[in-house]
Each structure stands twice: as C-alpha cells, then as structure tokens.
Amino acid sequence: MTHREFEGWAEFGRRLKAATDAGSPDWARLPPSERIMHDEGGRHYFTGRPCNRGHVSPRDANRCCTQCNVANMRAFYDRKKHAV
Ligand SMILES: [Zn+2]
C-alpha cells in the first residue's frame, strides 16, 4: 500500500464504522476521497457517507455509488428484456 497522508482517527473511525455497519469493514482501507484515489491511481474510494439513494458503499471514478451502478445496470437489462 502506498503511503497516504493520514486522515485522522476521528475521520478513519467514522468511515470504519460506516463500512462495518454496511457489512464490509475492508472498505475503510479504500482512499477517503476522490483526490486521494487519483493520487494513488485507484479506481474506488469510500467516504462512509450515503449516496442520494441511501447506499453506504464505495464510489467509482465518476463519483457514482457502486450499488447504484449495479441497480442501474439491472434496471437497464430488465428494460431490454421487457422490450423484446
Ligand atoms: Zn447508491
């Protein structure tokens, strides 16, 4: 893992709790912000804050919540299926 400017225990603790509550404590090891994600060349980051739809999950480089991506993809294929 690359060296990272530490976000501070309060912030890390908040993210760790959010990740643990969401069932994936590993998410706390993701970069805490989009800027740090880019610095590290990663593809996901985790703020610990819920998205517009209330998912607590990592965000990708487009700032899209990964659970929303899955939901959107599922809706897209469902629409296609029903269109046939
Ligand atoms: Zn979402």
PDB file of the backbone (N, CA, C, O) and the ligand in Angstrom, with CONECT records:
HET     ZN  A 101       1
ATOM      1  N   MET A   1       0.851  -1.199   0.000  1.00  0.00           N
ATOM      2  CA  MET A   1       0.000   0.000   0.000  1.00  0.00           C
ATOM      3  C   MET A   1       0.883   1.245   0.000  1.00  0.00           C
ATOM      4  O   MET A   1       1.891   1.308   0.704  1.00  0.00           O
ATOM      5  N   THR A   2       0.493   2.216  -0.789  1.00  0.00           N
ATOM      6  CA  THR A   2       1.286   3.440  -0.851  1.00  0.00           C
ATOM      7  C   THR A   2       1.083   4.279   0.399  1.00  0.00           C
ATOM      8  O   THR A   2       0.067   4.172   1.085  1.00  0.00           O
ATOM      9  N   HIS A   3       2.064   5.106   0.675  1.00  0.00           N
ATOM     10  CA  HIS A   3       1.931   5.983   1.829  1.00  0.00           C
ATOM     11  C   HIS A   3       0.864   7.024   1.547  1.00  0.00           C
ATOM     12  O   HIS A   3       0.769   7.561   0.443  1.00  0.00           O
ATOM     13  N   ARG A   4       0.082   7.290   2.547  1.00  0.00           N
ATOM     14  CA  ARG A   4      -1.031   8.218   2.385  1.00  0.00           C
ATOM     15  C   ARG A   4      -1.054   9.150   3.583  1.00  0.00           C
ATOM     16  O   ARG A   4      -0.844   8.738   4.723  1.00  0.00           O
ATOM     17  N   GLU A   5      -1.310  10.391   3.299  1.00  0.00           N
ATOM     18  CA  GLU A   5      -1.486  11.364   4.375  1.00  0.00           C
ATOM     19  C   GLU A   5      -2.641  10.876   5.245  1.00  0.00           C
ATOM     20  O   GLU A   5      -3.753  10.712   4.745  1.00  0.00           O
ATOM     21  N   PHE A   6      -2.407  10.644   6.522  1.00  0.00           N
ATOM     22  CA  PHE A   6      -3.455  10.043   7.352  1.00  0.00           C
ATOM     23  C   PHE A   6      -4.583  11.028   7.600  1.00  0.00           C
ATOM     24  O   PHE A   6      -4.361  12.193   7.929  1.00  0.00           O
ATOM     25  N   GLU A   7      -5.791  10.530   7.435  1.00  0.00           N
ATOM     26  CA  GLU A   7      -6.979  11.370   7.553  1.00  0.00           C
ATOM     27  C   GLU A   7      -7.314  11.757   8.988  1.00  0.00           C
ATOM     28  O   GLU A   7      -8.097  12.679   9.221  1.00  0.00           O
ATOM     29  N   GLY A   8      -6.718  11.050   9.952  1.00  0.00           N
ATOM     30  CA  GLY A   8      -7.025  11.311  11.356  1.00  0.00           C
ATOM     31  C   GLY A   8      -7.928  10.224  11.903  1.00  0.00           C
ATOM     32  O   GLY A   8      -8.746   9.655  11.179  1.00  0.00           O
ATOM     33  N   TRP A   9      -7.772   9.941  13.188  1.00  0.00           N
ATOM     34  CA  TRP A   9      -8.519   8.835  13.788  1.00  0.00           C
ATOM     35  C   TRP A   9     -10.014   9.056  13.775  1.00  0.00           C
ATOM     36  O   TRP A   9     -10.780   8.113  13.580  1.00  0.00           O
ATOM     37  N   ALA A  10     -10.443  10.298  13.982  1.00  0.00           N
ATOM     38  CA  ALA A  10     -11.882  10.566  14.033  1.00  0.00           C
ATOM     39  C   ALA A  10     -12.516  10.238  12.682  1.00  0.00           C
ATOM     40  O   ALA A  10     -13.553   9.580  12.604  1.00  0.00           O
ATOM     41  N   GLU A  11     -11.868  10.713  11.627  1.00  0.00           N
ATOM     42  CA  GLU A  11     -12.396  10.501  10.288  1.00  0.00           C
ATOM     43  C   GLU A  11     -12.310   9.022   9.914  1.00  0.00           C
ATOM     44  O   GLU A  11     -13.256   8.451   9.371  1.00  0.00           O
ATOM     45  N   PHE A  12     -11.150   8.406  10.215  1.00  0.00           N
ATOM     46  CA  PHE A  12     -10.988   6.986   9.902  1.00  0.00           C
ATOM     47  C   PHE A  12     -12.009   6.152  10.676  1.00  0.00           C
ATOM     48  O   PHE A  12     -12.616   5.230  10.132  1.00  0.00           O
ATOM     49  N   GLY A  13     -12.187   6.489  11.943  1.00  0.00           N
ATOM     50  CA  GLY A  13     -13.136   5.751  12.779  1.00  0.00           C
ATOM     51  C   GLY A  13     -14.558   5.860  12.250  1.00  0.00           C
ATOM     52  O   GLY A  13     -15.322   4.895  12.277  1.00  0.00           O
ATOM     53  N   ARG A  14     -14.900   7.041  11.772  1.00  0.00           N
ATOM     54  CA  ARG A  14     -16.233   7.258  11.219  1.00  0.00           C
ATOM     55  C   ARG A  14     -16.430   6.379   9.972  1.00  0.00           C
ATOM     56  O   ARG A  14     -17.474   5.751   9.796  1.00  0.00           O
ATOM     57  N   ARG A  15     -15.408   6.354   9.121  1.00  0.00           N
ATOM     58  CA  ARG A  15     -15.516   5.543   7.897  1.00  0.00           C
ATOM     59  C   ARG A  15     -15.511   4.058   8.224  1.00  0.00           C
ATOM     60  O   ARG A  15     -16.232   3.273   7.608  1.00  0.00           O
ATOM     61  N   LEU A  16     -14.686   3.678   9.204  1.00  0.00           N
ATOM     62  CA  LEU A  16     -14.625   2.259   9.574  1.00  0.00           C
ATOM     63  C   LEU A  16     -15.969   1.799  10.119  1.00  0.00           C
ATOM     64  O   LEU A  16     -16.428   0.697   9.819  1.00  0.00           O
ATOM     65  N   LYS A  17     -16.593   2.649  10.919  1.00  0.00           N
ATOM     66  CA  LYS A  17     -17.902   2.279  11.467  1.00  0.00           C
ATOM     67  C   LYS A  17     -18.929   2.157  10.339  1.00  0.00           C
ATOM     68  O   LYS A  17     -19.721   1.215  10.314  1.00  0.00           O
ATOM     69  N   ALA A  18     -18.910   3.105   9.414  1.00  0.00           N
ATOM     70  CA  ALA A  18     -19.856   3.065   8.291  1.00  0.00           C
ATOM     71  C   ALA A  18     -19.640   1.800   7.467  1.00  0.00           C
ATOM     72  O   ALA A  18     -20.599   1.148   7.056  1.00  0.00           O
ATOM     73  N   ALA A  19     -18.358   1.451   7.227  1.00  0.00           N
ATOM     74  CA  ALA A  19     -18.044   0.262   6.429  1.00  0.00           C
ATOM     75  C   ALA A  19     -18.474  -1.001   7.169  1.00  0.00           C
ATOM     76  O   ALA A  19     -19.033  -1.919   6.568  1.00  0.00           O
ATOM     77  N   THR A  20     -18.215  -1.044   8.465  1.00  0.00           N
ATOM     78  CA  THR A  20     -18.580  -2.207   9.269  1.00  0.00           C
ATOM     79  C   THR A  20     -20.097  -2.362   9.319  1.00  0.00           C
ATOM     80  O   THR A  20     -20.623  -3.467   9.185  1.00  0.00           O
ATOM     81  N   ASP A  21     -20.793  -1.240   9.513  1.00  0.00           N
ATOM     82  CA  ASP A  21     -22.256  -1.283   9.534  1.00  0.00           C
ATOM     83  C   ASP A  21     -22.805  -1.786   8.202  1.00  0.00           C
ATOM     84  O   ASP A  21     -23.844  -2.445   8.157  1.00  0.00           O
ATOM     85  N   ALA A  22     -22.097  -1.469   7.121  1.00  0.00           N
ATOM     86  CA  ALA A  22     -22.544  -1.891   5.791  1.00  0.00           C
ATOM     87  C   ALA A  22     -22.133  -3.340   5.506  1.00  0.00           C
ATOM     88  O   ALA A  22     -22.482  -3.899   4.466  1.00  0.00           O
ATOM     89  N   GLY A  23     -21.385  -3.944   6.445  1.00  0.00           N
ATOM     90  CA  GLY A  23     -21.010  -5.350   6.295  1.00  0.00           C
ATOM     91  C   GLY A  23     -19.691  -5.579   5.579  1.00  0.00           C
ATOM     92  O   GLY A  23     -19.340  -6.725   5.299  1.00  0.00           O
ATOM     93  N   SER A  24     -18.949  -4.516   5.273  1.00  0.00           N
ATOM     94  CA  SER A  24     -17.680  -4.651   4.557  1.00  0.00           C
ATOM     95  C   SER A  24     -16.599  -3.767   5.166  1.00  0.00           C
ATOM     96  O   SER A  24     -16.249  -2.732   4.598  1.00  0.00           O
ATOM     97  N   PRO A  25     -16.057  -4.178   6.343  1.00  0.00           N
ATOM     98  CA  PRO A  25     -15.049  -3.343   7.015  1.00  0.00           C
ATOM     99  C   PRO A  25     -13.848  -3.009   6.125  1.00  0.00           C
ATOM    100  O   PRO A  25     -13.179  -1.998   6.339  1.00  0.00           O
ATOM    101  N   ASP A  26     -13.574  -3.863   5.121  1.00  0.00           N
ATOM    102  CA  ASP A  26     -12.440  -3.615   4.224  1.00  0.00           C
ATOM    103  C   ASP A  26     -12.544  -2.282   3.484  1.00  0.00           C
ATOM    104  O   ASP A  26     -11.533  -1.698   3.095  1.00  0.00           O
ATOM    105  N   TRP A  27     -13.752  -1.817   3.297  1.00  0.00           N
ATOM    106  CA  TRP A  27     -13.938  -0.556   2.573  1.00  0.00           C
ATOM    107  C   TRP A  27     -13.214   0.596   3.248  1.00  0.00           C
ATOM    108  O   TRP A  27     -12.832   1.560   2.583  1.00  0.00           O
ATOM    109  N   ALA A  28     -13.020   0.513   4.554  1.00  0.00           N
ATOM    110  CA  ALA A  28     -12.340   1.593   5.274  1.00  0.00           C
ATOM    111  C   ALA A  28     -10.902   1.764   4.782  1.00  0.00           C
ATOM    112  O   ALA A  28     -10.300   2.821   4.973  1.00  0.00           O
ATOM    113  N   ARG A  29     -10.349   0.719   4.146  1.00  0.00           N
ATOM    114  CA  ARG A  29      -8.981   0.822   3.631  1.00  0.00           C
ATOM    115  C   ARG A  29      -8.913   1.528   2.278  1.00  0.00           C
ATOM    116  O   ARG A  29      -7.826   1.872   1.812  1.00  0.00           O
ATOM    117  N   LEU A  30     -10.061   1.743   1.650  1.00  0.00           N
ATOM    118  CA  LEU A  30     -10.066   2.494   0.392  1.00  0.00           C
ATOM    119  C   LEU A  30      -9.718   3.951   0.679  1.00  0.00           C
ATOM    120  O   LEU A  30      -9.851   4.408   1.814  1.00  0.00           O
ATOM    121  N   PRO A  31      -9.271   4.684  -0.347  1.00  0.00           N
ATOM    122  CA  PRO A  31      -8.985   6.112  -0.125  1.00  0.00           C
ATOM    123  C   PRO A  31     -10.251   6.835   0.337  1.00  0.00           C
ATOM    124  O   PRO A  31     -11.347   6.509  -0.118  1.00  0.00           O
ATOM    125  N   PRO A  32     -10.109   7.815   1.239  1.00  0.00           N
ATOM    126  CA  PRO A  32     -11.272   8.514   1.782  1.00  0.00           C
ATOM    127  C   PRO A  32     -11.857   9.564   0.843  1.00  0.00           C
ATOM    128  O   PRO A  32     -12.967  10.046   1.070  1.00  0.00           O
ATOM    129  N   SER A  33     -11.125   9.923  -0.204  1.00  0.00           N
ATOM    130  CA  SER A  33     -11.659  10.953  -1.093  1.00  0.00           C
ATOM    131  C   SER A  33     -11.224  10.689  -2.524  1.00  0.00           C
ATOM    132  O   SER A  33     -10.279   9.945  -2.786  1.00  0.00           O
ATOM    133  N   GLU A  34     -11.945  11.322  -3.442  1.00  0.00           N
ATOM    134  CA  GLU A  34     -11.660  11.163  -4.858  1.00  0.00           C
ATOM    135  C   GLU A  34     -10.238  11.644  -5.177  1.00  0.00           C
ATOM    136  O   GLU A  34      -9.537  11.024  -5.977  1.00  0.00           O
ATOM    137  N   ARG A  35      -9.822  12.737  -4.557  1.00  0.00           N
ATOM    138  CA  ARG A  35      -8.495  13.295  -4.827  1.00  0.00           C
ATOM    139  C   ARG A  35      -7.406  12.286  -4.470  1.00  0.00           C
ATOM    140  O   ARG A  35      -6.467  12.076  -5.238  1.00  0.00           O
ATOM    141  N   ILE A  36      -7.541  11.664  -3.297  1.00  0.00           N
ATOM    142  CA  ILE A  36      -6.530  10.699  -2.863  1.00  0.00           C
ATOM    143  C   ILE A  36      -6.570   9.462  -3.749  1.00  0.00           C
ATOM    144  O   ILE A  36      -5.534   8.874  -4.058  1.00  0.00           O
ATOM    145  N   MET A  37      -7.770   9.076  -4.153  1.00  0.00           N
ATOM    146  CA  MET A  37      -7.887   7.941  -5.062  1.00  0.00           C
ATOM    147  C   MET A  37      -7.079   8.208  -6.333  1.00  0.00           C
ATOM    148  O   MET A  37      -6.351   7.332  -6.800  1.00  0.00           O
ATOM    149  N   HIS A  38      -7.204   9.415  -6.893  1.00  0.00           N
ATOM    150  CA  HIS A  38      -6.461   9.746  -8.107  1.00  0.00           C
ATOM    151  C   HIS A  38      -4.961   9.771  -7.836  1.00  0.00           C
ATOM    152  O   HIS A  38      -4.172   9.297  -8.654  1.00  0.00           O
ATOM    153  N   ASP A  39      -4.567  10.321  -6.695  1.00  0.00           N
ATOM    154  CA  ASP A  39      -3.140  10.350  -6.331  1.00  0.00           C
ATOM    155  C   ASP A  39      -2.576   8.940  -6.294  1.00  0.00           C
ATOM    156  O   ASP A  39      -1.432   8.710  -6.686  1.00  0.00           O
ATOM    157  N   GLU A  40      -3.382   7.997  -5.823  1.00  0.00           N
ATOM    158  CA  GLU A  40      -2.906   6.624  -5.659  1.00  0.00           C
ATOM    159  C   GLU A  40      -3.154   5.776  -6.898  1.00  0.00           C
ATOM    160  O   GLU A  40      -2.709   4.631  -6.975  1.00  0.00           O
ATOM    161  N   GLY A  41      -3.865   6.341  -7.862  1.00  0.00           N
ATOM    162  CA  GLY A  41      -4.149   5.600  -9.084  1.00  0.00           C
ATOM    163  C   GLY A  41      -5.192   4.518  -8.907  1.00  0.00           C
ATOM    164  O   GLY A  41      -5.266   3.592  -9.715  1.00  0.00           O
ATOM    165  N   GLY A  42      -6.008   4.621  -7.852  1.00  0.00           N
ATOM    166  CA  GLY A  42      -7.042   3.615  -7.611  1.00  0.00           C
ATOM    167  C   GLY A  42      -8.293   3.891  -8.421  1.00  0.00           C
ATOM    168  O   GLY A  42      -8.375   4.881  -9.148  1.00  0.00           O
ATOM    169  N   ARG A  43      -9.251   3.017  -8.289  1.00  0.00           N
ATOM    170  CA  ARG A  43     -10.480   3.154  -9.063  1.00  0.00           C
ATOM    171  C   ARG A  43     -11.700   3.359  -8.186  1.00  0.00           C
ATOM    172  O   ARG A  43     -12.782   3.655  -8.692  1.00  0.00           O
ATOM    173  N   HIS A  44     -11.542   3.207  -6.875  1.00  0.00           N
ATOM    174  CA  HIS A  44     -12.671   3.392  -5.978  1.00  0.00           C
ATOM    175  C   HIS A  44     -12.235   4.140  -4.729  1.00  0.00           C
ATOM    176  O   HIS A  44     -11.071   4.085  -4.332  1.00  0.00           O
ATOM    177  N   TYR A  45     -13.167   4.828  -4.125  1.00  0.00           N
ATOM    178  CA  TYR A  45     -12.904   5.456  -2.836  1.00  0.00           C
ATOM    179  C   TYR A  45     -14.152   5.315  -1.978  1.00  0.00           C
ATOM    180  O   TYR A  45     -15.239   5.015  -2.473  1.00  0.00           O
ATOM    181  N   PHE A  46     -13.974   5.537  -0.695  1.00  0.00           N
ATOM    182  CA  PHE A  46     -15.088   5.318   0.229  1.00  0.00           C
ATOM    183  C   PHE A  46     -15.169   6.461   1.215  1.00  0.00           C
ATOM    184  O   PHE A  46     -14.245   6.685   1.997  1.00  0.00           O
ATOM    185  N   THR A  47     -16.278   7.187   1.179  1.00  0.00           N
ATOM    186  CA  THR A  47     -16.421   8.344   2.064  1.00  0.00           C
ATOM    187  C   THR A  47     -17.144   7.979   3.354  1.00  0.00           C
ATOM    188  O   THR A  47     -17.040   8.694   4.351  1.00  0.00           O
ATOM    189  N   GLY A  48     -17.882   6.859   3.336  1.00  0.00           N
ATOM    190  CA  GLY A  48     -18.662   6.496   4.508  1.00  0.00           C
ATOM    191  C   GLY A  48     -19.979   7.248   4.588  1.00  0.00           C
ATOM    192  O   GLY A  48     -20.746   7.095   5.539  1.00  0.00           O
ATOM    193  N   ARG A  49     -20.224   8.063   3.569  1.00  0.00           N
ATOM    194  CA  ARG A  49     -21.485   8.816   3.567  1.00  0.00           C
ATOM    195  C   ARG A  49     -22.437   8.206   2.548  1.00  0.00           C
ATOM    196  O   ARG A  49     -22.007   7.780   1.476  1.00  0.00           O
ATOM    197  N   PRO A  50     -23.724   8.159   2.871  1.00  0.00           N
ATOM    198  CA  PRO A  50     -24.680   7.551   1.940  1.00  0.00           C
ATOM    199  C   PRO A  50     -24.852   8.369   0.658  1.00  0.00           C
ATOM    200  O   PRO A  50     -24.708   9.592   0.661  1.00  0.00           O
ATOM    201  N   CYS A  51     -25.163   7.673  -0.433  1.00  0.00           N
ATOM    202  CA  CYS A  51     -25.436   8.346  -1.698  1.00  0.00           C
ATOM    203  C   CYS A  51     -26.855   8.906  -1.664  1.00  0.00           C
ATOM    204  O   CYS A  51     -27.546   8.826  -0.648  1.00  0.00           O
ATOM    205  N   ASN A  52     -27.277   9.478  -2.800  1.00  0.00           N
ATOM    206  CA  ASN A  52     -28.620  10.058  -2.883  1.00  0.00           C
ATOM    207  C   ASN A  52     -29.712   9.040  -2.581  1.00  0.00           C
ATOM    208  O   ASN A  52     -30.782   9.389  -2.083  1.00  0.00           O
ATOM    209  N   ARG A  53     -29.429   7.774  -2.890  1.00  0.00           N
ATOM    210  CA  ARG A  53     -30.440   6.745  -2.647  1.00  0.00           C
ATOM    211  C   ARG A  53     -30.244   6.048  -1.303  1.00  0.00           C
ATOM    212  O   ARG A  53     -30.973   5.113  -0.973  1.00  0.00           O
ATOM    213  N   GLY A  54     -29.261   6.505  -0.528  1.00  0.00           N
ATOM    214  CA  GLY A  54     -29.081   5.968   0.810  1.00  0.00           C
ATOM    215  C   GLY A  54     -28.162   4.769   0.913  1.00  0.00           C
ATOM    216  O   GLY A  54     -28.094   4.137   1.968  1.00  0.00           O
ATOM    217  N   HIS A  55     -27.448   4.435  -0.165  1.00  0.00           N
ATOM    218  CA  HIS A  55     -26.483   3.339  -0.086  1.00  0.00           C
ATOM    219  C   HIS A  55     -25.202   3.827   0.567  1.00  0.00           C
ATOM    220  O   HIS A  55     -24.695   4.894   0.219  1.00  0.00           O
ATOM    221  N   VAL A  56     -24.674   3.058   1.511  1.00  0.00           N
ATOM    222  CA  VAL A  56     -23.327   3.319   2.012  1.00  0.00           C
ATOM    223  C   VAL A  56     -22.418   2.323   1.312  1.00  0.00           C
ATOM    224  O   VAL A  56     -22.366   1.155   1.698  1.00  0.00           O
ATOM    225  N   SER A  57     -21.702   2.766   0.289  1.00  0.00           N
ATOM    226  CA  SER A  57     -20.831   1.873  -0.469  1.00  0.00           C
ATOM    227  C   SER A  57     -19.779   2.703  -1.204  1.00  0.00           C
ATOM    228  O   SER A  57     -19.921   3.920  -1.324  1.00  0.00           O
ATOM    229  N   PRO A  58     -18.715   2.042  -1.701  1.00  0.00           N
ATOM    230  CA  PRO A  58     -17.660   2.813  -2.370  1.00  0.00           C
ATOM    231  C   PRO A  58     -18.180   3.542  -3.611  1.00  0.00           C
ATOM    232  O   PRO A  58     -19.186   3.152  -4.205  1.00  0.00           O
ATOM    233  N   ARG A  59     -17.473   4.607  -3.984  1.00  0.00           N
ATOM    234  CA  ARG A  59     -17.796   5.350  -5.204  1.00  0.00           C
ATOM    235  C   ARG A  59     -16.707   5.069  -6.235  1.00  0.00           C
ATOM    236  O   ARG A  59     -15.563   4.790  -5.875  1.00  0.00           O
ATOM    237  N   ASP A  60     -17.063   5.142  -7.515  1.00  0.00           N
ATOM    238  CA  ASP A  60     -16.057   4.957  -8.546  1.00  0.00           C
ATOM    239  C   ASP A  60     -15.530   6.309  -9.028  1.00  0.00           C
ATOM    240  O   ASP A  60     -15.865   7.353  -8.468  1.00  0.00           O
ATOM    241  N   ALA A  61     -14.694   6.274 -10.083  1.00  0.00           N
ATOM    242  CA  ALA A  61     -14.040   7.498 -10.560  1.00  0.00           C
ATOM    243  C   ALA A  61     -15.043   8.527 -11.072  1.00  0.00           C
ATOM    244  O   ALA A  61     -14.702   9.704 -11.191  1.00  0.00           O
ATOM    245  N   ASN A  62     -16.264   8.115 -11.376  1.00  0.00           N
ATOM    246  CA  ASN A  62     -17.297   9.053 -11.804  1.00  0.00           C
ATOM    247  C   ASN A  62     -18.133   9.544 -10.633  1.00  0.00           C
ATOM    248  O   ASN A  62     -19.165  10.188 -10.823  1.00  0.00           O
ATOM    249  N   ARG A  63     -17.686   9.240  -9.424  1.00  0.00           N
ATOM    250  CA  ARG A  63     -18.388   9.590  -8.188  1.00  0.00           C
ATOM    251  C   ARG A  63     -19.724   8.864  -8.084  1.00  0.00           C
ATOM    252  O   ARG A  63     -20.596   9.280  -7.320  1.00  0.00           O
ATOM    253  N   CYS A  64     -19.892   7.789  -8.839  1.00  0.00           N
ATOM    254  CA  CYS A  64     -21.128   7.028  -8.768  1.00  0.00           C
ATOM    255  C   CYS A  64     -20.990   5.962  -7.700  1.00  0.00           C
ATOM    256  O   CYS A  64     -19.965   5.290  -7.588  1.00  0.00           O
ATOM    257  N   CYS A  65     -22.042   5.828  -6.926  1.00  0.00           N
ATOM    258  CA  CYS A  65     -22.085   4.796  -5.904  1.00  0.00           C
ATOM    259  C   CYS A  65     -22.127   3.426  -6.599  1.00  0.00           C
ATOM    260  O   CYS A  65     -22.884   3.243  -7.552  1.00  0.00           O
ATOM    261  N   THR A  66     -21.323   2.468  -6.128  1.00  0.00           N
ATOM    262  CA  THR A  66     -21.240   1.175  -6.816  1.00  0.00           C
ATOM    263  C   THR A  66     -22.559   0.410  -6.726  1.00  0.00           C
ATOM    264  O   THR A  66     -22.903  -0.333  -7.645  1.00  0.00           O
ATOM    265  N   GLN A  67     -23.299   0.580  -5.635  1.00  0.00           N
ATOM    266  CA  GLN A  67     -24.592  -0.106  -5.546  1.00  0.00           C
ATOM    267  C   GLN A  67     -25.593   0.487  -6.521  1.00  0.00           C
ATOM    268  O   GLN A  67     -26.416  -0.234  -7.086  1.00  0.00           O
ATOM    269  N   CYS A  68     -25.527   1.811  -6.725  1.00  0.00           N
ATOM    270  CA  CYS A  68     -26.402   2.440  -7.715  1.00  0.00           C
ATOM    271  C   CYS A  68     -26.037   1.929  -9.101  1.00  0.00           C
ATOM    272  O   CYS A  68     -26.923   1.688  -9.920  1.00  0.00           O
ATOM    273  N   ASN A  69     -24.750   1.760  -9.377  1.00  0.00           N
ATOM    274  CA  ASN A  69     -24.328   1.234 -10.670  1.00  0.00           C
ATOM    275  C   ASN A  69     -24.949  -0.125 -10.925  1.00  0.00           C
ATOM    276  O   ASN A  69     -25.461  -0.388 -12.013  1.00  0.00           O
ATOM    277  N   VAL A  70     -24.905  -0.990  -9.919  1.00  0.00           N
ATOM    278  CA  VAL A  70     -25.477  -2.324 -10.071  1.00  0.00           C
ATOM    279  C   VAL A  70     -26.990  -2.212 -10.299  1.00  0.00           C
ATOM    280  O   VAL A  70     -27.545  -2.889 -11.164  1.00  0.00           O
ATOM    281  N   ALA A  71     -27.648  -1.355  -9.517  1.00  0.00           N
ATOM    282  CA  ALA A  71     -29.100  -1.190  -9.647  1.00  0.00           C
ATOM    283  C   ALA A  71     -29.454  -0.638 -11.022  1.00  0.00           C
ATOM    284  O   ALA A  71     -30.423  -1.071 -11.646  1.00  0.00           O
ATOM    285  N   ASN A  72     -28.649   0.334 -11.493  1.00  0.00           N
ATOM    286  CA  ASN A  72     -28.915   0.919 -12.811  1.00  0.00           C
ATOM    287  C   ASN A  72     -28.744  -0.116 -13.913  1.00  0.00           C
ATOM    288  O   ASN A  72     -29.533  -0.181 -14.856  1.00  0.00           O
ATOM    289  N   MET A  73     -27.702  -0.920 -13.775  1.00  0.00           N
ATOM    290  CA  MET A  73     -27.425  -1.932 -14.788  1.00  0.00           C
ATOM    291  C   MET A  73     -28.560  -2.959 -14.829  1.00  0.00           C
ATOM    292  O   MET A  73     -29.001  -3.387 -15.896  1.00  0.00           O
ATOM    293  N   ARG A  74     -29.013  -3.335 -13.641  1.00  0.00           N
ATOM    294  CA  ARG A  74     -30.092  -4.314 -13.553  1.00  0.00           C
ATOM    295  C   ARG A  74     -31.366  -3.741 -14.201  1.00  0.00           C
ATOM    296  O   ARG A  74     -32.059  -4.433 -14.946  1.00  0.00           O
ATOM    297  N   ALA A  75     -31.657  -2.476 -13.905  1.00  0.00           N
ATOM    298  CA  ALA A  75     -32.845  -1.838 -14.478  1.00  0.00           C
ATOM    299  C   ALA A  75     -32.717  -1.765 -15.992  1.00  0.00           C
ATOM    300  O   ALA A  75     -33.695  -1.962 -16.714  1.00  0.00           O
ATOM    301  N   PHE A  76     -31.501  -1.479 -16.474  1.00  0.00           N
ATOM    302  CA  PHE A  76     -31.258  -1.389 -17.911  1.00  0.00           C
ATOM    303  C   PHE A  76     -31.553  -2.725 -18.583  1.00  0.00           C
ATOM    304  O   PHE A  76     -32.243  -2.769 -19.602  1.00  0.00           O
ATOM    305  N   TYR A  77     -31.031  -3.821 -18.015  1.00  0.00           N
ATOM    306  CA  TYR A  77     -31.247  -5.127 -18.630  1.00  0.00           C
ATOM    307  C   TYR A  77     -32.699  -5.570 -18.496  1.00  0.00           C
ATOM    308  O   TYR A  77     -33.228  -6.251 -19.374  1.00  0.00           O
ATOM    309  N   ASP A  78     -33.342  -5.182 -17.398  1.00  0.00           N
ATOM    310  CA  ASP A  78     -34.754  -5.513 -17.238  1.00  0.00           C
ATOM    311  C   ASP A  78     -35.579  -4.833 -18.326  1.00  0.00           C
ATOM    312  O   ASP A  78     -36.472  -5.435 -18.922  1.00  0.00           O
ATOM    313  N   ARG A  79     -35.256  -3.561 -18.570  1.00  0.00           N
ATOM    314  CA  ARG A  79     -35.985  -2.828 -19.616  1.00  0.00           C
ATOM    315  C   ARG A  79     -35.787  -3.500 -20.970  1.00  0.00           C
ATOM    316  O   ARG A  79     -36.725  -3.642 -21.755  1.00  0.00           O
ATOM    317  N   LYS A  80     -34.536  -3.914 -21.227  1.00  0.00           N
ATOM    318  CA  LYS A  80     -34.243  -4.567 -22.504  1.00  0.00           C
ATOM    319  C   LYS A  80     -35.027  -5.859 -22.655  1.00  0.00           C
ATOM    320  O   LYS A  80     -35.561  -6.172 -23.719  1.00  0.00           O
ATOM    321  N   LYS A  81     -35.080  -6.607 -21.542  1.00  0.00           N
ATOM    322  CA  LYS A  81     -35.758  -7.896 -21.560  1.00  0.00           C
ATOM    323  C   LYS A  81     -37.248  -7.701 -21.876  1.00  0.00           C
ATOM    324  O   LYS A  81     -37.841  -8.434 -22.667  1.00  0.00           O
ATOM    325  N   HIS A  82     -37.834  -6.666 -21.216  1.00  0.00           N
ATOM    326  CA  HIS A  82     -39.265  -6.438 -21.407  1.00  0.00           C
ATOM    327  C   HIS A  82     -39.562  -5.839 -22.774  1.00  0.00           C
ATOM    328  O   HIS A  82     -40.682  -5.933 -23.276  1.00  0.00           O
ATOM    329  N   ALA A  83     -38.541  -5.218 -23.375  1.00  0.00           N
ATOM    330  CA  ALA A  83     -38.759  -4.561 -24.667  1.00  0.00           C
ATOM    331  C   ALA A  83     -38.879  -5.583 -25.793  1.00  0.00           C
ATOM    332  O   ALA A  83     -39.473  -5.305 -26.835  1.00  0.00           O
ATOM    333  N   VAL A  84     -38.306  -6.770 -25.575  1.00  0.00           N
ATOM    334  CA  VAL A  84     -38.319  -7.776 -26.648  1.00  0.00           C
ATOM    335  C   VAL A  84     -39.734  -8.316 -26.884  1.00  0.00           C
ATOM    336  O   VAL A  84     -39.933  -9.169 -27.749  1.00  0.00           O
TER     337      VAL A  84
HETATM  338 ZN    ZN A 101     -26.292   4.418  -4.332  1.00  0.00          ZN2+
END
